Amino acid sequence: MLLRTVQAGGSYLSCDDGELLIGIGESDKVRKISVVWPGGRRESWHELTADRLWRLVEGSGSETGAR
């Protein structure tokens, strides 16, 4: 299990691009990615192929539980 946190903003007039880079070594896919959105919604994405950029959008994954 690997845990990463992305936080929007940071300080006055600052901005973060929101990208998160995670190395997976020699693997050719990611078995599962789970996200807890700021509103509390939990979603997962499964079997994502490696070596590409994935955009995870709230509401597009499989809902995995209540708040």
C-alpha positions in Angstrom: 0.0 0.0 0.0 1.3 3.5 -0.9 -0.4 6.6 0.4 -0.1 10.0 -1.2 -2.0 13.3 -0.5 -2.7 16.0 -2.9 -3.8 19.4 -1.5 -5.1 22.3 -3.6 -3.7 25.7 -3.0 -1.2 26.2 -0.3 -0.9 29.9 0.4 -2.2 33.3 -0.8 -2.2 33.5 -4.6 -0.5 30.1 -5.0 -1.6 27.2 -7.2 -0.7 23.5 -7.5 -1.2 21.6 -10.7 -2.6 18.6 -8.8 -0.5 16.0 -10.6 0.9 13.1 -8.6 3.7 10.9 -10.0 3.9 7.4 -8.6 6.6 5.0 -9.7 5.6 1.3 -9.9 8.9 -0.2 -11.0 8.8 -3.0 -13.6 5.0 -3.5 -13.2 2.9 -3.2 -16.4 -0.3 -2.2 -14.6 -1.7 -0.8 -11.4 -4.0 -3.3 -9.7 -6.0 -0.7 -7.8 -6.1 3.1 -7.0 -8.3 4.4 -4.3 -9.2 8.1 -3.8 -11.0 9.8 -0.9 -12.2 13.1 -2.3 -12.5 16.3 -0.2 -16.2 15.8 0.3 -15.7 12.3 1.7 -16.7 10.3 -1.4 -14.5 7.2 -1.8 -13.8 5.7 -5.3 -11.5 3.1 -6.8 -10.1 2.4 -10.3 -8.8 -1.0 -11.2 -6.3 -2.6 -13.7 -4.8 0.7 -15.0 -2.1 0.2 -17.5 1.4 1.6 -16.7 3.5 4.2 -18.5 0.8 6.7 -19.1 -0.9 9.7 -17.5 -4.3 8.9 -15.9 -6.8 11.7 -15.0 -9.0 10.6 -12.1 -12.2 12.6 -12.1 -14.6 12.5 -9.1 -17.7 10.4 -10.1 -15.9 8.4 -12.7 -14.6 5.5 -10.5 -16.4 2.7 -8.7 -17.8 4.0 -5.4 -16.3 2.1 -2.5 -18.1 3.2 0.6 -20.0 5.8 2.5 -18.5 8.9 4.1 
